[in-house]
């Protein structure tokens, strides 16, 4: 577990419960009791249903647009816009399933997470969890958090990381100019290029066949209106 070690506790804060700081422990327990009393950790099924309905309605509207008006230029662009709105909105619901926030039991969350993530986003739930768990385990640790692990691909996020790379004087890095090209390079490189091959590589390499099956249904639903 050395790769997960962040540091040692101070001597007055040992890791076993009986000798922990009682004041702090009691304060945290009172805080948790207050959170439970306010029902902040209870899943609101109506909220998630209202989150799902617009996604499904826009998806159906995109297909009906081409089916009713034909595949001319204007319906084509309108369908693409509706599908883009679907993808923008659908990114949050799989996130909530991954955090086991939709249903009160882990079993239901784990059962429906692959369906929602694979069919609505075309991505594997297992791959999403793999990356997201790394992100939460070490949020700001380079080479551990995938959100900032983009070196040496032109970017060095944050003030500290960019300074460290500057001190190393690696000539192939252009981090001092990244504010000029970030919005031009990262979106098309990350989504249309990197994710498209990496997601399929992940499920095949790890033999996640259920995730692959749900990803195929996404591709079929996206391409079907244009056939």
C-alpha positions in Angstrom: 0.0 0.0 0.0 3.0 2.3 -0.2 1.7 3.8 -3.4 -1.4 5.1 -1.5 0.5 6.4 1.5 0.1 10.2 1.8 1.8 10.7 5.1 1.9 9.9 8.8 -0.5 11.1 11.5 0.9 13.4 14.1 1.8 11.7 17.5 -1.2 13.1 19.3 -3.5 11.6 16.6 -2.9 7.9 16.5 -4.9 5.8 14.0 -6.8 3.7 16.5 -10.1 4.9 18.0 -9.7 4.8 21.8 -7.0 7.4 22.1 -8.2 9.7 19.3 -9.1 13.3 20.0 -12.4 12.9 21.8 -13.6 16.4 21.2 -13.0 16.1 17.5 -14.6 12.6 17.4 -17.7 13.8 19.2 -18.0 16.9 17.0 -17.9 14.7 13.8 -20.5 12.4 15.3 -22.8 15.3 16.1 -22.3 16.7 12.6 -23.2 13.3 11.0 -26.3 13.1 13.3 -27.4 16.5 12.1 -26.8 15.6 8.5 -29.0 12.5 8.9 -31.7 14.4 10.7 -31.8 17.0 7.8 -32.1 14.0 5.4 -29.2 15.3 3.3 -27.9 11.7 2.7 -31.3 10.3 1.7 -31.7 9.7 -2.0 -34.5 11.8 -3.7 -35.9 9.5 -6.3 -38.1 12.3 -7.8 -35.0 14.5 -8.4 -33.2 11.8 -10.3 -36.3 10.9 -12.3 -36.7 14.5 -13.3 -33.0 14.4 -14.3 -33.5 11.4 -16.5 -36.7 12.4 -18.2 -35.3 15.4 -20.2 -32.5 13.2 -21.4 -34.9 10.6 -22.7 -37.2 13.2 -24.3 -34.4 15.0 -26.1 -33.0 11.6 -27.3 -36.4 10.7 -28.7 -36.9 14.2 -30.2 -33.5 13.8 -32.0 -34.6 10.6 -33.7 -38.1 11.9 -34.6 -36.6 15.1 -36.1 -34.9 13.0 -38.9 -37.7 10.5 -39.2 -40.3 13.2 -39.7 -38.4 15.9 -41.6 -35.9 13.8 -43.5 -32.1 13.9 -43.7 -31.8 17.4 -45.1 -29.3 19.9 -43.8 -31.5 21.7 -41.2 -32.9 18.6 -39.6 -29.5 17.1 -39.6 -28.0 20.0 -37.7 -31.0 20.1 -35.3 -30.7 16.4 -34.6 -26.9 16.9 -33.9 -27.7 19.8 -31.5 -30.3 17.7 -29.6 -27.9 14.8 -29.3 -25.2 17.2 -28.0 -27.6 18.4 -25.4 -28.4 14.9 -24.4 -24.7 14.1 -23.9 -24.1 17.3 -21.9 -27.0 16.5 -19.5 -26.3 12.8 -19.4 -22.9 13.2 -18.0 -24.1 13.8 -14.4 -26.5 11.0 -13.9 -23.9 8.2 -14.3 -21.7 10.2 -11.9 -24.4 10.0 -9.3 -24.8 6.3 -9.9 -21.1 5.8 -9.5 -21.2 7.5 -6.1 -24.1 5.2 -5.1 -26.3 8.3 -4.6 -29.4 7.4 -6.6 -30.8 4.4 -4.6 -30.5 3.7 -0.9 -28.9 0.3 -1.5 -25.5 -0.3 -3.2 -26.9 -3.3 -5.1 -29.4 -1.2 -7.1 -26.8 1.5 -7.8 -24.3 -1.1 -9.0 -26.9 -2.9 -11.1 -28.1 0.2 -13.0 -24.8 2.1 -13.3 -23.6 0.1 -16.3 -26.9 0.5 -18.0 -27.0 4.3 -17.6 -23.3 4.9 -18.3 -23.0 2.5 -21.2 -26.3 3.2 -23.0 -26.5 7.0 -22.4 -22.8 7.9 -22.6 -21.2 5.0 -24.5 -18.7 4.6 -21.7 -17.9 1.7 -19.4 -19.1 2.1 -15.8 -16.1 0.1 -14.6 -13.7 2.4 -16.5 -15.4 5.5 -15.1 -15.1 4.1 -11.6 -11.5 3.2 -12.1 -10.6 6.8 -13.1 -12.9 8.5 -10.7 -11.7 6.5 -7.7 -8.1 7.5 -8.5 -9.2 11.1 -8.7 -10.8 11.0 -5.2 -8.0 9.0 -3.6 -5.3 11.5 -4.6 -7.0 14.6 -5.9 -3.9 16.7 -6.5 -1.2 14.1 -6.9 0.5 14.1 -10.3 0.7 10.6 -11.9 -2.1 9.4 -9.5 -5.0 11.7 -10.3 -6.0 11.2 -14.0 -7.5 14.6 -14.2 -4.1 16.3 -14.0 -1.9 13.5 -15.4 -1.5 15.0 -18.9 2.3 15.6 -18.8 4.0 15.7 -21.2 1.0 16.3 -23.5 1.4 20.1 -23.6 -0.4 20.8 -20.3 0.6 21.3 -16.7 -2.5 22.2 -14.6 -2.1 24.3 -11.5 0.5 26.8 -10.3 2.8 24.4 -8.5 3.1 21.7 -11.2 3.8 24.2 -14.0 6.6 25.8 -11.9 8.2 22.4 -11.2 8.2 21.6 -14.9 9.7 25.0 -15.6 12.6 24.3 -13.2 13.3 21.1 -15.0 13.7 23.1 -18.2 12.3 20.4 -20.5 12.5 22.0 -23.9 9.7 19.9 -25.5 7.2 21.3 -23.0 5.2 24.4 -24.0 3.5 24.9 -20.7 4.4 28.6 -20.5 2.1 29.1 -23.6 -0.7 26.6 -22.5 -3.2 29.4 -21.8 -3.1 30.3 -25.5 -3.8 26.8 -26.9 -5.6 25.0 -24.1 -9.1 25.6 -25.4 -8.1 24.7 -29.0 -6.2 21.4 -28.3 -7.6 19.7 -25.2 -11.3 19.4 -26.1 -10.8 17.8 -29.5 -7.9 15.7 -28.3 -9.5 14.4 -25.1 -13.0 13.6 -26.3 -13.1 12.7 -30.0 -9.6 11.1 -30.1 -8.4 9.8 -26.8 -11.6 8.7 -25.2 -12.9 7.0 -28.4 -10.2 4.4 -28.5 -9.3 4.2 -24.8 -12.8 3.3 -23.6 -12.9 0.3 -26.0 -9.3 -0.6 -25.1 -10.2 -0.6 -21.4 -13.2 -2.9 -21.6 -11.5 -5.4 -24.0 -8.3 -5.4 -22.1 -10.1 -6.1 -18.8 -12.8 -8.3 -20.4 -15.7 -6.2 -19.2 -18.1 -7.7 -21.7 -21.3 -6.3 -20.1 -20.0 -2.8 -20.3 -19.0 -3.4 -23.9 -22.6 -4.6 -24.7 -24.1 -1.5 -23.3 -21.6 0.7 -25.2 -22.7 -1.0 -28.4 -26.3 -0.1 -27.7 -25.3 3.5 -27.4 -23.5 3.5 -30.8 -26.5 1.8 -32.4 -28.9 4.5 -31.0 -26.7 7.3 -32.1 -26.1 6.1 -35.7 -29.6 4.7 -36.3 -31.3 8.1 -36.9 -28.7 8.9 -39.6 -29.1 5.6 -41.5 
